[in-house]
Structure formats: structure tokens, C-alpha cells
Amino acid sequence: MKHFLLVLALIAAPALADTDLPQSRWANEQLPDAHQEAAAQALMGTLRCLVCQGQSIADSDADLAGSMRAMVRTRIAAGQKPDAIRAWLVSRYGNWVSFVPPVEPLTWPLWAAPLALLLAGLWLARHRFRRRG
Amino acid sequence: MKRFGPLAVFIALVLALSWRLAHPSGTAVYSQLVDRPVPALTLPDAAPGQPPITAAAFATGKPQLVNLFGSWCVPCIAEAPQLKHLQSEGVRIIGIAVRDRPEAVAAFLGENGNPYASIGLDRGSDAQVALGSSGVPETFVVDGRGVIRRQFIGGIDEGALPEVRRALAEAAR
């Protein structure tokens, strides 16, 4: 039985196979310039992978994330500013692709929430202190 | 009444969370380029000896489809008969083979039929990202001026054919 299952596992092809083309060079190789690599790393950590949507492209093993890492490194090495690269990607995929949400009417609640929660907490605490006093 | 305040908040939270569990938000990421021109691309043709595909190929005066696929992509096999059908109706389809090799593309077309007017090779997914596409298969409806009018994410199954035809007709106006 065990052998039978093993043979089955060997002949089974993954249902949604990935490409067998190797990743581009800069997908998994650091830039020789440490400053540029640091800038690329910082940017890659704040760009969302389109396949594994909870992960940044720095963390994701998806093929597309590898391509995007290669793109970020190539553009940084060519002298592009990280903000320009982020803006270029946002113009393709929308703000969704960035882990740094912009301040705009739609995101005001997001930015205001910490302040609102802190104020609510203070208000609750003050209420309690007053009762004890 | 005051004592039930926190309980009410808790119940509201549980209701909100379970509603989201039952109605998950979609995971498809749509391109921001819909209603914008196809970005300037130059892709080597997958067939040997053919000139590269440039942005001019996307503005021919008639609406056409730009289909991103891969010889390694299983849903693309399921989509192939529908593309063939559209081609037989006179729809021009440009293929973009994502992260692919010319030999693999040729083998894929030999097995599943070739609905494409021409096929560009996108070895590093650069064209895919430039188009704001996040996977294969994906299909863009491009009008005669080279402006992207619609994006279909995922394979075009038989049920989606009327919608594709409608989008093409709208792009022709």
C-alpha cells in the first residue's frame, strides 16, 4: 500500500503548476552596493505580493514576487528613487500593492483610529478614577 | 442598562466578524490601467523569425483581446477552446506568454490549438506587471485606439463568452 501511494505521488503533477523558467538574477541575489541593497530591501518589505496577499514581496516565494523583487533591484541599481518605484506600481495595481496607506479621505478613519481609541480609553479610565475618588 | 454596554459591543463585534467570515471580500486585484492606453511594450515574438510586438500592435482600429497565458498554466488549457471560438468569430487575439520558452509555447499551441494573431514572450513578467496583471490567465479588451476597456481575471469559460462579446461590442463603439 505504502509503495503504491509513493508511486502515485511520483506520477501526480501539481494541479496548478508554476513555470519551470528559473527566476531572474536579481530575484534572490543581493545588489553589490550595500546602500542600494538596503534601499531595495526597505522598499520590498512594504510592497504587497499579488499572489500571497498577506505577504510582502520580500517574504513571498511566489514567482511574481520574485519578478517584482528583480524589478525593484534593477530599478534601484539604475538610480530610481524608492518612492518613484512605489508610485509606478501603485499606478498599475492601486494603493492595494503598497503596505503604506496614503492619507486621503478614504483612509482618514484608519489614521484617526489610534487617536480615537486612546481618547476613548482615557475617557473610560477617568470615569473609573472618579468613581473611586 | 449600563452593565450591558460591553456585552452589546461584544455581540456587535462577533456579528460583524462572522458576517465577514460568511461573505469574504474578493481577492482579485484589478488593473488600474482600465480606460487607459496599453503601456509602451516591446516583446520578442514567440515564433522564431517574427518581428517583435510593439505598442502599435495594440491600436489597430478594431477592438481586440490581449490574453496573458503560460504553457505551464493549467486553467489556460481549459480556456483555449473559448479563445479558439472567439477567433473563429473574427476576433483578433494577441497572446502574451508569461515566463515561458518558445519551444514550450509551440508545444502548448500544438496540443491546444492556436487562437493568437501573434504572441509576445514575457520572460521576466515585466509586461505582466506593466499591464497591472496579477496572474494567468487574464484577458484585456483593447479598443481600436489601443485603450484598455475591460479586464477579465481568470480563465474565460463558456459562461463568460457573452460578456466578452458584449465588452468587445462596447469597445467597438
Boltz contact constraints between the chains, C-beta under 6 A:
constraints:
  - contact:
      token1: [A, 16]
      token2: [B, 74]
      max_distance: 6.0
  - contact:
      token1: [A, 17]
      token2: [B, 72]
      max_distance: 6.0
  - contact:
      token1: [A, 19]
      token2: [B, 72]
      max_distance: 6.0
  - contact:
      token1: [A, 19]
      token2: [B, 99]
      max_distance: 6.0
  - contact:
      token1: [A, 21]
      token2: [B, 99]
      max_distance: 6.0
  - contact:
      token1: [A, 24]
      token2: [B, 124]
      max_distance: 6.0
  - contact:
      token1: [A, 50]
      token2: [B, 29]
      max_distance: 6.0
  - contact:
      token1: [A, 50]
      token2: [B, 134]
      max_distance: 6.0
  - contact:
      token1: [A, 67]
      token2: [B, 124]
      max_distance: 6.0
  - contact:
      token1: [A, 67]
      token2: [B, 125]
      max_distance: 6.0
  - contact:
      token1: [A, 91]
      token2: [B, 32]
      max_distance: 6.0
  - contact:
      token1: [A, 92]
      token2: [B, 32]
      max_distance: 6.0
  - contact:
      token1: [A, 92]
      token2: [B, 132]
      max_distance: 6.0
  - contact:
      token1: [A, 93]
      token2: [B, 29]
      max_distance: 6.0
  - contact:
      token1: [A, 93]
      token2: [B, 132]
      max_distance: 6.0
  - contact:
      token1: [A, 94]
      token2: [B, 32]
      max_distance: 6.0
  - contact:
      token1: [A, 96]
      token2: [B, 29]
      max_distance: 6.0
